[in-house]
């Protein structure tokens, strides 16, 4: 479970860097996503990437409920375990 | 808990179907307390019709917004729309001012309120009370997440400080649902919904007396609210603290579906007036409707109206049948339907000519209708805000579109039975399918179109346009999907709404009990041609055969005093009874 959460966390970091709003190394998994330039549009993009990567339909509210990379990785890992 | 309504004398309205408002209001063309002439006078004086409001009070209008499980009479939203259309046929500002804002406020409670709050609001509405929607701040418009009016909690109470602007019924409503900032953090979890019942406390903590005057919807009592540490009990918190945006965006899907479907009735009335005017008014040795230009204007307006009617009717049914898909569907309806209807009204204003701008009796009400409808694309999820809902969801829509193999025929069965709305199934996601796009190719739809007919070929081309749109969406990047999106990205969202409307029209035409007009091959093709014209960005004139057929349809309905909207079921729609007239 922990390994999976860690893997999701790394993947999320990679995605956030790929969106080009922040440089890798300039943030931690506990930095609020809002501070990483992830507005509501990027939240939806992230949801799309999550759908593609994990074959799991998610609402943007998952980002509202889990506003950091660490929390989001935890939330996703729970959803995946439940799916 | 749900028997709360039975204590009220008006709970009797829940038993059986209430009277038809068309009958209670009387013929709007005839002189009377709620005829067009009086409505125009009341509008000029910026007042609500006292006669009409007392009829609505007696009719128990508030019970329509209360789910049957809470003691009201709302089961099928389609039926609700049918019951309220007679109001919008006569006076949209009465519809908005008497009721729709109260519905919008109550929806938030149905979505997120606890049992006690739902029972209390149900009781208040059945009693005839109003609730105002205290969300809007002029500085932020539809950008709700930046609203500033704030509340802080101390000792079991919220204290609200700030202003809300252009709020319908702010002064006369018994309650106001306030969206208040409860955290300084940016983002979507920083606002909370608070129900302020004025009987708890008013002055000196709140001033709601300043009225705002508007060009359209003049009779509405719009005004501002100024809160100066207004105390609201913690028990008035609707939903979790911080959940305002989520609750409102969920709840407003219902009103985004209902409002366009009601606006249909206003344009229905305007078309009726235009046909009467065009057949009466002498010009150049004939009547207006002898002139090809006037005929083309009227026919184009009718085609737009039929498309708008199909989309709005199907989206209302989708609230019940495809709730998870409704974020995109209701935004599409709230964007495209007012767009089509205001375009139709502009065309009709040209047809009316001087009778329009000089407000010549008995057609003076048309000018008011045009002003009133101009508000619909602005108010409550403006057109641009609705496109902004769709825009970032385009990639999600595409994924769902590509995996959707079939549509749901029940969506298109206008008037088919619907169970009470399950608010818990509405979401802020894109759902799991694209039922309207799929309708363009679904065999259950296509088998009702003669192979190789003009309409069938149009559906083929529209299906290809849907694929092409998908490829264009595929090429978009996230930076092109936000509020700063380039016009080309907005155009893709616009095109999607037109293609969803085409699916709705195709589906309605193919419905098992399809209204007779939608079985007419020329009318089917005319509407699809209109959509293709709009997709091309330049609307070509309709083929003369389409023009003649559409006008014959309208003239026939006006002569028989039947509503034009195929979705309207106030008159029996037996195919054999109408067959002769549509041939």
Interface residues (C-beta under 8 A of the other chain):
Chain A: X19 X34 X39 X40 X41 X42 X44 X45 X47 X48 X51 X52 X57 X58 X59 X60 X61 X64 X67
Chain B: X145 X185 X186 X187 X188 X189 X246 X391 X392 X393 X395 X396 X399 X427 X428 X429 X432 X478 X481 X482 X483
